Amino acid sequence: MSIQDRARLIAQFIEADEETRRLILDQAAGVDAITPLGPRLVDELAGLRLPAAA
């Protein structure tokens, strides 16, 4: 996954509702399983301080 793809996914995660955030986390877990090097995307998403989804 490119840096631009990661940035887009993080931006979508920030704007998403709770259900969509869960789906994005599932997708991130799949990405992490394929690319074990570098920071884990799941950890990056979990570390975001987000307002409650609408």
Helices and strands as residue ranges (DSSP letters): H 3-15, H 18-34, H 41-46
